[in-house]
Amino acid sequence: GDVDGSIKSLYTWGSQLEEGTTATDYIPTGATIGGAPRFDHDPVTGEILGLLIEESRTNRVLSSQSLPFVYSSTYWTVTDLSTGAPNGEGFARVNCVSFDPVTLTFNYDVSGLVSGSSVLTVSLYARSNDSNVKLGLGNPDITILATTPALTSEWVRYSGTFTWAGSNVVRFFRGAGLISTGQSFDVCMVSIEEGPFPTSYIPTSNSAVTRSP
């Protein structure tokens, strides 16, 4: 612009208009609406892993990056950090300040979001500098189906698949034998999908998001 603030020229690239609340990766088009093949990438190194071919899925977690199921309490302190997740966005740092094997749970309310007897897959990225911390993924009405290996200092995606028993919540974590007072972990990029396996991360912001096939 000139000193008077008027703009003489403007260059743009990569314009995109989508239905939904979250911008996805750039999809180049020609003279008509269209798409392009998607490639899977390692979220940490950026290395191309191959052509990504997936069915349509919906992430039922309404705010996948801000982790609405994580909250501060007598037993936890939670710090939201704005950057540092594998996708460059924010994550939650969770510290156990008082151990209680029953109360130390993270549950996410899925009332009205999934139907009865659905096969659900829960997935998230997690890390910890405490070598004994684990997460438990599953339905609170049954024994936790998937207990993760001990977390490492690097971001790793963990998942668990189970039949939802019709309670109001999906359990991401239970403390018994998995964490102790003074230990902490980081968590982000959370998904709840109806299906028998996890698909690529679908970011959401205040509403569920469906990815086309």
N, CA, C and O of each residue as an XYZ file, in Angstrom:
852
protein
N       0.812     -1.193      0.000
C       0.000      0.000      0.000
C       0.856      1.258      0.000
O       2.021      1.224      0.398
N       0.281      2.363     -0.444
C       0.958      3.649     -0.426
C       0.871      4.259      0.971
O       0.238      3.708      1.872
N       1.524      5.413      1.126
C       1.512      6.081      2.425
C       0.107      6.493      2.835
O      -0.168      6.656      4.024
N      -0.797      6.666      1.852
C      -2.163      7.031      2.205
C      -3.009      5.808      2.574
O      -4.201      5.933      2.852
N      -2.385      4.634      2.575
C      -3.096      3.428      2.990
C      -3.843      2.719      1.881
O      -4.412      1.655      2.126
N      -3.868      3.256      0.674
C      -4.587      2.606     -0.413
C      -3.802      1.411     -0.940
O      -2.573      1.446     -1.003
N      -4.512      0.362     -1.316
C      -3.880     -0.847     -1.834
C      -3.849     -0.793     -3.348
O      -4.885     -0.601     -3.985
N      -2.666     -0.959     -3.933
C      -2.511     -0.922     -5.382
C      -2.590     -2.314     -5.987
O      -3.026     -2.467     -7.128
N      -2.172     -3.339     -5.235
C      -2.235     -4.707     -5.754
C      -2.305     -5.671     -4.579
O      -1.856     -5.368     -3.473
N      -2.873     -6.826     -4.843
C      -3.020     -7.843     -3.805
C      -2.836     -9.212     -4.444
O      -3.487     -9.522     -5.442
N      -1.959    -10.031     -3.882
C      -1.704    -11.365     -4.404
C      -2.241    -12.399     -3.413
O      -2.007    -12.288     -2.209
N      -2.950    -13.388     -3.912
C      -3.449    -14.472     -3.063
C      -3.130    -15.803     -3.715
O      -2.904    -15.895     -4.921
N      -3.118    -16.825     -2.885
C      -2.886    -18.188     -3.380
C      -3.565    -19.157     -2.426
O      -3.592    -18.930     -1.217
N      -4.118    -20.250     -2.975
C      -4.663    -21.303     -2.126
C      -6.009    -20.988     -1.520
O      -6.316    -21.473     -0.431
N      -6.829    -20.188     -2.193
C      -8.152    -19.876     -1.654
C      -9.010    -21.129     -1.588
O      -8.950    -21.978     -2.477
N      -9.799    -21.243     -0.541
C     -10.602    -22.447     -0.349
C     -11.852    -22.112      0.457
O     -11.789    -21.385      1.448
N     -12.993    -22.651      0.018
C     -14.266    -22.479      0.711
C     -14.831    -23.863      0.988
O     -15.054    -24.639      0.059
N     -15.067    -24.182      2.272
C     -15.529    -25.511      2.661
C     -16.757    -25.403      3.558
O     -16.983    -24.381      4.205
N     -17.542    -26.471      3.583
C     -18.599    -26.596      4.568
C     -17.996    -27.202      5.829
O     -17.327    -28.233      5.752
N     -18.217    -26.582      6.993
C     -17.660    -27.082      8.236
C     -17.071    -25.957      9.059
O     -17.002    -24.813      8.612
N     -16.646    -26.293     10.267
C     -16.137    -25.281     11.201
C     -14.620    -25.248     11.285
O     -14.054    -24.406     11.982
N     -13.952    -26.170     10.571
C     -12.488    -26.254     10.662
C     -11.893    -26.366      9.264
O     -12.372    -27.140      8.436
N     -10.849    -25.589      9.009
C     -10.176    -25.663      7.713
C      -9.377    -26.950      7.615
O      -8.689    -27.326      8.564
N      -9.457    -27.630      6.479
C      -8.684    -28.837      6.248
C      -7.482    -28.514      5.371
O      -7.266    -27.356      5.014
N      -6.697    -29.535      5.021
C      -5.560    -29.325      4.133
C      -6.026    -28.764      2.794
O      -7.143    -29.030      2.350
N      -5.165    -27.994      2.165
C      -5.480    -27.358      0.887
C      -5.802    -28.400     -0.185
O      -5.062    -29.368     -0.361
N      -6.924    -28.190     -0.908
C      -7.347    -29.071     -2.003
C      -7.337    -28.262     -3.298
O      -8.222    -27.432     -3.504
N      -6.369    -28.481     -4.163
C      -6.317    -27.703     -5.409
C      -7.456    -28.075     -6.338
O      -7.846    -29.241     -6.399
N      -7.996    -27.106     -7.062
C      -9.080    -27.328     -8.013
C      -8.768    -26.628     -9.328
O      -7.918    -25.741     -9.400
N      -9.492    -27.061    -10.377
C      -9.396    -26.405    -11.673
C     -10.595    -25.513    -11.900
O     -10.896    -24.646    -11.080
N     -11.281    -25.722    -13.013
C     -12.417    -24.887    -13.351
C     -13.690    -25.300    -12.613
O     -14.685    -24.576    -12.645
N     -13.666    -26.461    -11.947
C     -14.848    -26.940    -11.245
C     -14.477    -27.347     -9.822
O     -13.304    -27.523     -9.494
N     -15.513    -27.492     -8.981
C     -15.296    -27.971     -7.628
C     -14.725    -29.378     -7.690
O     -15.205    -30.200     -8.469
N     -13.733    -29.665     -6.905
C     -13.133    -30.992     -6.964
C     -12.172    -31.201     -5.830
O     -12.103    -30.400     -4.898
N     -11.437    -32.273     -5.910
C     -10.480    -32.594     -4.869
C      -9.233    -33.187     -5.474
O      -9.084    -33.263     -6.694
N      -8.363    -33.596     -4.623
C      -7.108    -34.200     -5.058
C      -6.797    -35.360     -4.134
O      -7.271    -35.389     -2.998
N      -6.008    -36.318     -4.602
C      -5.626    -37.424     -3.710
C      -4.946    -36.891     -2.452
O      -4.164    -35.942     -2.508
N      -5.253    -37.512     -1.326
C      -4.634    -37.135     -0.060
C      -3.509    -38.110      0.258
O      -3.586    -39.300     -0.051
N      -2.475    -37.583      0.876
C      -1.348    -38.413      1.277
C      -1.217    -38.384      2.796
O      -1.369    -37.338      3.427
N      -0.937    -39.537      3.363
C      -0.740    -39.646      4.790
C       0.687    -39.245      5.128
O       1.620    -39.552      4.386
N       0.850    -38.556      6.256
C       2.167    -38.081      6.685
C       2.402    -38.445      8.139
O       1.468    -38.493      8.940
N       3.643    -38.699      8.468
C       4.015    -38.854      9.859
C       3.830    -37.497     10.543
O       4.414    -36.509     10.097
N       3.020    -37.422     11.632
C       2.715    -36.117     12.224
C       3.912    -35.454     12.878
O       3.891    -34.245     13.109
N       4.946    -36.206     13.179
C       6.123    -35.632     13.839
C       7.186    -35.243     12.821
O       7.700    -34.125     12.864
N       7.524    -36.154     11.900
C       8.604    -35.893     10.949
C       8.123    -35.266      9.654
O       8.915    -34.662      8.930
N       6.817    -35.401      9.345
C       6.299    -34.896      8.083
C       6.540    -35.826      6.912
O       6.170    -35.494      5.785
N       7.148    -36.981      7.140
C       7.451    -37.925      6.068
C       6.167    -38.468      5.439
O       5.224    -38.818      6.149
N       6.135    -38.537      4.108
C       4.983    -39.091      3.401
C       4.929    -40.596      3.618
O       5.919    -41.298      3.413
N       3.761    -41.087      4.036
C       3.589    -42.509      4.312
C       2.861    -43.246      3.196
O       2.791    -44.475      3.212
N       2.316    -42.508      2.223
C       1.611    -43.149      1.117
C       0.261    -42.514      0.874
O      -0.157    -41.617      1.607
N      -0.414    -42.978     -0.151
C      -1.731    -42.467     -0.511
C      -2.730    -42.809      0.587
O      -2.777    -43.944      1.061
N      -3.524    -41.831      0.986
C      -4.494    -42.014      2.058
C      -5.879    -42.234      1.455
O      -6.438    -41.341      0.819
N      -6.422    -43.423      1.659
C      -7.765    -43.762      1.170
C      -8.592    -44.178      2.370
O      -8.282    -45.176      3.020
N      -9.640    -43.426      2.671
C     -10.418    -43.673      3.878
C     -11.906    -43.544      3.615
O     -12.336    -42.821      2.715
N     -12.685    -44.257      4.414
C     -14.132    -44.115      4.385
C     -14.528    -42.841      5.108
O     -13.714    -42.223      5.793
N     -15.783    -42.455      4.950
C     -16.293    -41.295      5.668
C     -16.383    -41.617      7.163
O     -16.825    -42.702      7.542
N     -15.971    -40.689      7.993
C     -16.071    -40.842      9.442
C     -16.438    -39.505     10.085
O     -16.237    -38.442      9.496
N     -16.974    -39.576     11.292
C     -17.316    -38.392     12.073
C     -16.580    -38.439     13.403
O     -16.620    -39.451     14.103
N     -15.908    -37.350     13.752
C     -15.305    -37.221     15.074
C     -16.358    -36.643     16.006
O     -16.810    -35.513     15.816
N     -16.752    -37.425     17.024
C     -17.823    -37.032     17.940
C     -17.335    -36.129     19.070
O     -18.152    -35.560     19.795
N     -16.028    -35.989     19.233
C     -15.507    -35.049     20.227
C     -15.724    -33.639     19.702
O     -15.247    -33.303     18.618
N     -16.434    -32.816     20.451
C     -16.867    -31.526     19.918
C     -15.732    -30.516     19.800
O     -15.775    -29.648     18.929
N     -14.731    -30.608     20.644
C     -13.579    -29.704     20.557
C     -12.327    -30.544     20.780
O     -11.844    -30.679     21.904
N     -11.819    -31.097     19.704
C     -10.801    -32.147     19.801
C      -9.463    -31.651     20.314
O      -8.707    -32.430     20.893
N      -9.148    -30.377     20.120
C      -7.844    -29.880     20.537
C      -7.878    -29.313     21.957
O      -6.885    -29.391     22.682
N      -9.027    -28.741     22.357
C      -9.104    -28.106     23.668
C      -9.478    -29.083     24.764
O      -9.428    -28.730     25.942
N      -9.855    -30.316     24.403
C     -10.061    -31.388     25.369
C     -11.067    -31.027     26.453
O     -10.683    -30.827     27.605
N     -12.348    -30.941     26.106
C     -13.345    -30.516     27.094
C     -13.544    -31.515     28.223
O     -14.121    -31.162     29.251
N     -13.085    -32.749     28.062
C     -13.258    -33.733     29.115
C     -12.202    -33.611     30.207
O     -12.321    -34.232     31.263
N     -11.169    -32.809     29.954
C     -10.117    -32.612     30.943
C     -10.446    -31.363     31.752
O     -10.643    -30.287     31.187
N     -10.505    -31.504     33.063
C     -10.853    -30.369     33.891
C     -10.040    -30.412     35.182
O      -9.648    -31.480     35.652
N      -9.798    -29.231     35.743
C      -9.071    -29.161     37.007
C      -9.995    -29.580     38.146
O     -11.195    -29.310     38.111
N      -9.437    -30.234     39.147
C     -10.219    -30.675     40.292
C      -9.289    -30.802     41.483
O      -8.137    -30.370     41.431
N      -9.795    -31.404     42.567
C      -8.974    -31.656     43.731
C      -7.789    -32.540     43.384
O      -6.739    -32.469     44.023
N      -7.966    -33.377     42.363
C      -6.964    -34.384     42.051
C      -6.059    -33.992     40.881
O      -4.986    -34.570     40.705
N      -6.484    -33.027     40.092
C      -5.747    -32.671     38.883
C      -5.530    -31.169     38.801
O      -6.356    -30.386     39.270
N      -4.430    -30.777     38.213
C      -4.306    -29.431     37.662
C      -4.083    -29.580     36.167
O      -3.334    -30.452     35.727
N      -4.727    -28.736     35.399
C      -4.660    -28.819     33.939
C      -4.199    -27.482     33.388
O      -4.784    -26.442     33.689
N      -3.153    -27.515     32.585
C      -2.643    -26.310     31.938
C      -2.817    -26.458     30.434
O      -2.314    -27.411     29.838
N      -3.527    -25.519     29.822
C      -3.693    -25.521     28.370
C      -2.556    -24.726     27.742
O      -2.379    -23.544     28.036
N      -1.790    -25.377     26.879
C      -0.688    -24.734     26.172
C      -1.085    -24.527     24.715
O      -1.713    -25.397     24.112
N      -0.727    -23.397     24.157
C      -1.276    -22.987     22.862
C      -0.597    -23.648     21.670
O      -1.200    -23.735     20.600
N       0.635    -24.116     21.822
C       1.348    -24.766     20.717
C       2.137    -25.949     21.256
O       2.342    -26.088     22.462
N       2.580    -26.812     20.316
C       3.439    -27.919     20.705
C       2.879    -29.290     20.403
O       3.591    -30.285     20.540
N       1.595    -29.375     19.987
C       1.020    -30.656     19.585
C       1.621    -31.087     18.253
O       2.240    -30.266     17.576
N       1.458    -32.350     17.855
C       2.024    -32.800     16.582
C       1.549    -31.996     15.374
O       2.271    -31.890     14.383
N       0.346    -31.430     15.442
C      -0.155    -30.619     14.334
C       0.143    -29.137     14.520
O      -0.379    -28.308     13.775
N       0.972    -28.788     15.499
C       1.355    -27.407     15.713
C       0.395    -26.606     16.566
O       0.651    -25.434     16.843
N      -0.709    -27.211     16.991
C      -1.689    -26.489     17.801
C      -1.483    -26.794     19.274
O      -0.413    -27.258     19.668
N      -2.504    -26.536     20.097
C      -2.346    -26.635     21.532
C      -2.583    -28.033     22.080
O      -3.030    -28.934     21.369
N      -2.270    -28.191     23.364
C      -2.503    -29.461     24.047
C      -2.733    -29.170     25.521
O      -2.518    -28.049     25.981
N      -3.171    -30.182     26.260
C      -3.386    -30.050     27.699
C      -2.283    -30.777     28.460
O      -1.951    -31.918     28.141
N      -1.720    -30.117     29.460
C      -0.751    -30.751     30.359
C      -1.464    -31.031     31.681
O      -1.938    -30.116     32.354
N      -1.529    -32.305     32.036
C      -2.317    -32.753     33.178
C      -1.386    -33.275     34.267
O      -0.559    -34.152     34.018
N      -1.526    -32.727     35.484
C      -0.679    -33.138     36.600
C      -1.542    -33.724     37.710
O      -2.546    -33.131     38.106
N      -1.146    -34.888     38.207
C      -1.854    -35.554     39.299
C      -1.328    -34.997     40.620
O      -0.163    -35.203     40.961
N      -2.183    -34.290     41.367
C      -1.750    -33.684     42.631
C      -2.184    -34.493     43.841
O      -1.653    -34.296     44.935
N      -3.146    -35.406     43.666
C      -3.600    -36.240     44.777
C      -4.174    -37.521     44.208
O      -5.139    -37.486     43.445
N      -3.587    -38.657     44.573
C      -4.004    -39.913     43.964
C      -5.247    -40.479     44.643
O      -5.322    -40.555     45.869
N      -6.215    -40.871     43.828
C      -7.399    -41.582     44.286
C      -7.783    -42.569     43.191
O      -8.139    -42.135     42.096
N      -7.727    -43.875     43.434
C      -7.902    -44.859     42.366
C      -9.303    -44.879     41.772
O      -9.491    -45.392     40.668
N     -10.297    -44.331     42.479
C     -11.663    -44.326     41.963
C     -11.981    -43.021     41.252
O     -12.565    -43.016     40.168
N     -11.591    -41.920     41.872
C     -11.974    -40.607     41.348
C     -11.095    -40.154     40.197
O     -11.505    -39.305     39.406
N      -9.894    -40.703     40.090
C      -8.986    -40.255     39.043
C      -9.414    -40.796     37.688
O      -8.836    -41.755     37.176
N     -10.422    -40.175     37.122
C     -10.919    -40.595     35.813
C     -11.153    -39.377     34.934
O     -11.488    -38.297     35.420
N     -10.974    -39.565     33.646
C     -11.372    -38.575     32.653
C     -12.478    -39.207     31.818
O     -12.242    -40.169     31.086
N     -13.661    -38.674     31.930
C     -14.798    -39.189     31.167
C     -15.303    -38.117     30.225
O     -15.299    -36.934     30.567
N     -15.736    -38.519     29.043
C     -16.303    -37.587     28.074
C     -17.760    -37.951     27.828
O     -18.067    -39.085     27.460
N     -18.655    -36.994     28.031
C     -20.087    -37.225     27.900
C     -20.466    -37.314     26.426
O     -20.282    -36.352     25.680
N     -20.996    -38.466     25.999
C     -21.380    -38.660     24.598
C     -22.893    -38.789     24.456
O     -23.378    -39.316     23.455
N     -23.649    -38.309     25.455
C     -25.109    -38.368     25.394
C     -25.606    -37.671     24.134
O     -25.279    -36.509     23.895
N     -26.392    -38.374     23.330
C     -26.944    -37.797     22.115
C     -25.986    -37.753     20.947
O     -26.375    -37.353     19.850
N     -24.735    -38.156     21.155
C     -23.743    -38.090     20.084
C     -23.554    -39.430     19.393
O     -23.185    -39.471     18.220
N     -23.801    -40.527     20.101
C     -23.670    -41.859     19.519
C     -24.906    -42.669     19.888
O     -25.588    -42.363     20.865
N     -25.187    -43.699     19.104
C     -26.353    -44.541     19.341
C     -25.968    -45.762     20.167
O     -24.786    -46.085     20.285
N     -26.961    -46.444     20.740
C     -26.704    -47.590     21.577
C     -26.025    -48.718     20.829
O     -26.272    -48.931     19.642
N     -25.167    -49.437     21.534
C     -24.452    -50.601     21.005
C     -23.548    -50.262     19.825
O     -23.241    -51.138     19.016
N     -23.122    -49.018     19.714
C     -22.204    -48.639     18.648
C     -20.812    -49.180     18.939
O     -20.383    -49.235     20.091
N     -20.109    -49.578     17.879
C     -18.694    -49.901     18.009
C     -17.928    -48.590     17.892
O     -17.972    -47.930     16.854
N     -17.228    -48.215     18.957
C     -16.525    -46.940     19.002
C     -15.023    -47.162     19.034
O     -14.532    -48.120     19.631
N     -14.310    -46.264     18.384
C     -12.855    -46.231     18.478
C     -12.443    -44.881     19.042
O     -12.774    -43.837     18.480
N     -11.729    -44.906     20.141
C     -11.209    -43.707     20.785
C      -9.726    -43.613     20.459
O      -9.007    -44.608     20.557
N      -9.263    -42.434     20.074
C      -7.839    -42.258     19.803
C      -7.389    -40.884     20.279
O      -8.182    -39.944     20.339
N      -6.122    -40.781     20.614
C      -5.546    -39.519     21.058
C      -4.029    -39.606     20.970
O      -3.453    -40.690     20.874
N      -3.401    -38.443     21.005
C      -1.945    -38.362     21.099
C      -1.588    -38.039     22.543
O      -2.226    -37.194     23.171
N      -0.570    -38.710     23.066
C      -0.165    -38.484     24.453
C       1.341    -38.652     24.592
O       1.989    -39.311     23.779
N       1.881    -38.041     25.639
C       3.304    -38.187     25.975
C       3.480    -37.885     27.458
O       2.606    -37.273     28.072
N       4.592    -38.303     28.034
C       4.890    -38.013     29.430
C       6.382    -38.190     29.672
O       7.023    -39.050     29.068
N       6.923    -37.369     30.558
C       8.312    -37.534     30.977
C       8.439    -38.514     32.133
O       9.546    -38.860     32.547
N       7.284    -38.963     32.658
C       7.268    -39.981     33.709
C       7.084    -41.336     33.052
O       6.050    -41.587     32.433
N       8.057    -42.202     33.175
C       8.114    -43.423     32.370
C       7.078    -44.470     32.753
O       6.940    -45.462     32.038
N       6.342    -44.294     33.854
C       5.379    -45.297     34.269
C       3.924    -44.909     33.997
O       3.017    -45.686     34.294
N       3.694    -43.734     33.444
C       2.327    -43.271     33.217
C       1.696    -44.015     32.043
O       2.318    -44.176     30.993
N       0.462    -44.464     32.231
C      -0.301    -45.108     31.167
C      -1.680    -44.467     31.092
O      -2.103    -43.785     32.026
N      -2.387    -44.687     29.978
C      -3.777    -44.259     29.829
C      -4.649    -45.486     29.657
O      -4.193    -46.518     29.165
N      -5.914    -45.372     30.066
C      -6.870    -46.456     29.869
C      -8.036    -45.967     29.048
O      -8.710    -45.015     29.441
N      -8.293    -46.602     27.906
C      -9.360    -46.174     27.005
C     -10.475    -47.205     27.031
O     -10.204    -48.403     26.955
N     -11.732    -46.764     27.137
C     -12.805    -47.739     27.134
C     -14.113    -47.195     27.645
O     -14.308    -45.983     27.738
N     -15.012    -48.109     27.977
C     -16.345    -47.792     28.452
C     -16.375    -47.988     29.964
O     -15.935    -49.032     30.444
N     -16.877    -47.022     30.729
C     -16.846    -47.166     32.187
C     -17.721    -48.291     32.713
O     -17.575    -48.683     33.871
N     -18.627    -48.826     31.896
C     -19.481    -49.913     32.355
C     -18.804    -51.270     32.258
O     -19.329    -52.265     32.759
N     -17.640    -51.319     31.616
C     -16.919    -52.574     31.480
C     -15.462    -52.347     31.856
O     -15.032    -51.208     32.039
N     -14.716    -53.415     31.969
C     -13.283    -53.276     32.221
C     -12.640    -52.506     31.069
O     -12.990    -52.706     29.906
N     -11.703    -51.631     31.399
C     -11.016    -50.867     30.357
C     -10.450    -51.827     29.317
O      -9.710    -52.753     29.650
N     -10.800    -51.600     28.068
C     -10.407    -52.534     27.020
C      -8.952    -52.351     26.608
O      -8.236    -53.326     26.377
N      -8.520    -51.096     26.518
C      -7.188    -50.826     25.987
C      -6.399    -49.989     26.988
O      -6.698    -48.811     27.185
N      -5.406    -50.582     27.612
C      -4.462    -49.845     28.439
C      -3.212    -49.625     27.608
O      -2.617    -50.580     27.107
N      -2.812    -48.373     27.460
C      -1.671    -48.064     26.605
C      -0.383    -48.547     27.250
O      -0.332    -48.736     28.466
N       0.656    -48.749     26.454
C       1.985    -48.941     27.045
C       2.368    -47.689     27.828
O       1.707    -46.656     27.719
N       3.419    -47.782     28.604
C       3.913    -46.598     29.307
C       4.228    -45.505     28.292
O       4.860    -45.755     27.265
N       3.777    -44.288     28.597
C       4.007    -43.181     27.679
C       5.489    -42.845     27.609
O       6.242    -43.101     28.548
N       5.893    -42.274     26.494
C       7.265    -41.827     26.318
C       7.278    -40.307     26.207
O       6.224    -39.670     26.230
N       8.459    -39.733     26.088
C       8.578    -38.279     25.976
C       8.212    -37.778     24.585
O       8.128    -36.570     24.367
N       7.992    -38.699     23.637
C       7.588    -38.332     22.286
C       6.084    -38.522     22.124
O       5.486    -39.383     22.769
N       5.473    -37.705     21.250
C       4.059    -37.860     20.968
C       3.807    -39.199     20.265
O       4.471    -39.520     19.279
N       2.857    -39.970     20.772
C       2.450    -41.236     20.165
C       0.927    -41.265     20.130
O       0.270    -40.830     21.076
N       0.373    -41.775     19.043
C      -1.080    -41.917     18.956
C      -1.487    -43.281     19.506
O      -0.954    -44.315     19.102
N      -2.439    -43.263     20.433
C      -2.962    -44.482     21.031
C      -4.452    -44.596     20.703
O      -5.132    -43.588     20.512
N      -4.951    -45.831     20.640
C      -6.368    -46.023     20.335
C      -6.903    -47.263     21.018
O      -6.146    -48.160     21.389
N      -8.219    -47.305     21.181
C      -8.902    -48.473     21.725
C     -10.268    -48.595     21.086
O     -10.946    -47.587     20.886
N     -10.687    -49.804     20.762
C     -11.986    -50.052     20.132
C     -12.822    -50.946     21.034
O     -12.321    -51.934     21.570
N     -14.079    -50.607     21.203
C     -14.952    -51.359     22.097
C     -16.407    -51.096     21.709
O     -16.698    -50.151     20.977
N     -17.309    -51.929     22.198
C     -18.745    -51.726     21.992
C     -19.278    -50.865     23.125
O     -19.192    -51.235     24.296
N     -19.817    -49.736     22.772
C     -20.354    -48.803     23.760
C     -21.583    -49.412     24.405
O     -22.503    -49.840     23.708
N     -21.608    -49.455     25.724
C     -22.658    -50.167     26.450
C     -23.879    -49.304     26.747
O     -24.800    -49.760     27.426
N     -23.906    -48.077     26.258
C     -25.086    -47.241     26.430
C     -25.042    -46.302     27.610
O     -26.035    -45.626     27.880
N     -23.916    -46.225     28.339
C     -23.799    -45.236     29.395
C     -23.595    -43.865     28.750
O     -23.509    -43.754     27.527
N     -23.519    -42.846     29.562
C     -23.428    -41.501     29.018
C     -22.018    -41.068     28.672
O     -21.829    -40.013     28.066
N     -21.024    -41.859     29.044
C     -19.654    -41.381     28.882
C     -18.766    -42.425     28.231
O     -19.053    -43.622     28.254
N     -17.684    -41.941     27.652
C     -16.567    -42.770     27.226
C     -15.403    -42.439     28.153
O     -15.110    -41.268     28.393
N     -14.746    -43.458     28.668
C     -13.648    -43.235     29.615
C     -12.320    -43.200     28.873
O     -11.972    -44.128     28.143
N     -11.590    -42.115     29.073
C     -10.264    -41.980     28.490
C      -9.180    -42.399     29.472
O      -8.060    -42.715     29.070
N      -9.509    -42.400     30.745
C      -8.445    -42.605     31.721
C      -9.043    -43.053     33.044
O     -10.086    -42.552     33.463
N      -8.382    -43.994     33.697
C      -8.672    -44.293     35.093
C      -7.353    -44.451     35.824
O      -6.418    -45.066     35.311
N      -7.279    -43.892     37.033
C      -5.995    -43.751     37.688
C      -5.387    -45.013     38.241
O      -4.162    -45.112     38.312
N      -6.200    -45.998     38.641
C      -5.681    -47.144     39.378
C      -4.575    -47.858     38.603
O      -4.816    -48.420     37.535
N      -3.377    -47.829     39.145
C      -2.249    -48.520     38.539
C      -1.663    -47.847     37.321
O      -0.723    -48.367     36.721
N      -2.200    -46.692     36.939
C      -1.750    -46.054     35.712
C      -0.999    -44.747     35.956
O      -0.203    -44.325     35.117
N      -1.244    -44.111     37.088
C      -0.582    -42.841     37.379
C      -0.510    -42.664     38.887
O      -1.310    -43.241     39.624
N       0.444    -41.869     39.343
C       0.625    -41.636     40.777
C       0.743    -40.141     41.034
O       0.949    -39.353     40.110
N       0.611    -39.763     42.294
C       0.734    -38.366     42.691
C       2.063    -37.794     42.213
O       3.115    -38.414     42.370
N       2.000    -36.609     41.631
C       3.205    -35.939     41.154
C       3.552    -36.238     39.716
O       4.393    -35.552     39.135
N       2.931    -37.241     39.123
C       3.190    -37.552     37.723
C       2.270    -36.718     36.825
O       1.232    -36.231     37.273
N       2.655    -36.558     35.568
C       1.877    -35.748     34.638
C       1.983    -36.326     33.239
O       2.850    -37.152     32.951
N       1.082    -35.874     32.375
C       1.139    -36.268     30.976
C       0.507    -35.183     30.128
O      -0.239    -34.342     30.631
N       0.810    -35.205     28.828
C       0.232    -34.288     27.853
C      -0.691    -35.064     26.931
O      -0.427    -36.224     26.618
N      -1.772    -34.433     26.495
C      -2.735    -35.115     25.636
C      -3.359    -34.122     24.664
O      -3.560    -32.957     25.007
N      -3.670    -34.584     23.436
C      -4.249    -33.708     22.419
C      -4.820    -34.543     21.276
O      -4.701    -35.769     21.276
N      -5.431    -33.886     20.316
C      -5.908    -34.482     19.057
C      -6.758    -35.727     19.322
O      -6.426    -36.835     18.899
N      -7.861    -35.507     20.036
C      -8.707    -36.599     20.519
C      -9.847    -36.869     19.540
O     -10.449    -35.941     19.001
N     -10.133    -38.144     19.319
C     -11.226    -38.539     18.424
C     -12.067    -39.640     19.064
O     -11.544    -40.526     19.740
N     -13.378    -39.568     18.839
C     -14.289    -40.687     19.085
C     -15.013    -40.931     17.772
O     -15.782    -40.085     17.314
N     -14.766    -42.090     17.164
C     -15.364    -42.432     15.875
C     -16.220    -43.684     16.019
O     -15.911    -44.566     16.820
N     -17.295    -43.758     15.243
C     -18.066    -44.984     15.154
C     -17.431    -45.851     14.071
O     -17.523    -45.536     12.884
N     -16.793    -46.931     14.478
C     -16.099    -47.806     13.550
C     -15.109    -48.673     14.293
O     -14.793    -48.384     15.447
N     -14.605    -49.738     13.666
C     -13.761    -50.710     14.344
C     -12.271    -50.388     14.335
O     -11.471    -51.188     14.821
N     -11.882    -49.240     13.797
C     -10.467    -48.871     13.764
C     -10.371    -47.355     13.637
O     -11.313    -46.716     13.168
N      -9.229    -46.762     14.055
C      -9.077    -45.308     13.935
C      -8.732    -44.901     12.514
O      -8.061    -45.641     11.795
N      -9.189    -43.726     12.111
C      -8.782    -43.148     10.835
C      -7.965    -41.896     11.120
O      -7.714    -41.568     12.279
N      -7.553    -41.204     10.078
C      -6.730    -40.013     10.270
C      -7.496    -38.970     11.083
O      -8.722    -38.890     11.017
N      -6.765    -38.188     11.834
C      -7.337    -37.224     12.769
C      -8.269    -36.237     12.068
O      -7.924    -35.664     11.034
N      -9.450    -36.049     12.646
C     -10.439    -35.092     12.147
C     -10.560    -33.975     13.170
O     -11.170    -34.184     14.219
N     -10.005    -32.798     12.911
C     -10.094    -31.701     13.889
C     -11.510    -31.171     14.004
O     -12.225    -31.077     13.007
N     -11.916    -30.826     15.210
C     -13.243    -30.259     15.452
C     -13.117    -29.019     16.315
O     -12.124    -28.839     17.020
N     -14.129    -28.166     16.256
C     -14.172    -26.961     17.071
C     -15.621    -26.635     17.377
O     -16.315    -26.026     16.564
N     -16.071    -27.041     18.547
C     -17.428    -26.763     19.052
C     -18.531    -27.568     18.381
O     -19.704    -27.363     18.695
N     -18.199    -28.472     17.473
C     -19.222    -29.330     16.874
C     -18.544    -30.544     16.263
O     -17.361    -30.510     15.925
N     -19.320    -31.629     16.127
C     -18.795    -32.811     15.456
C     -18.511    -32.484     13.993
O     -19.189    -31.645     13.399
N     -17.514    -33.141     13.415
C     -17.136    -32.907     12.021
C     -17.085    -34.241     11.280
O     -16.497    -35.210     11.760
N     -17.709    -34.273     10.108
C     -17.686    -35.464      9.265
C     -16.734    -35.242      8.104
O     -16.824    -34.234      7.403
N     -15.824    -36.183      7.899
C     -14.918    -36.139      6.756
C     -15.494    -37.007      5.663
O     -15.879    -38.150      5.911
N     -15.557    -36.475      4.456
C     -16.044    -37.239      3.310
C     -15.070    -38.355      2.981
O     -13.900    -38.282      3.355
N     -15.543    -39.410      2.273
C     -14.613    -40.487      1.876
C     -13.457    -39.955      1.057
O     -12.588    -40.723      0.644
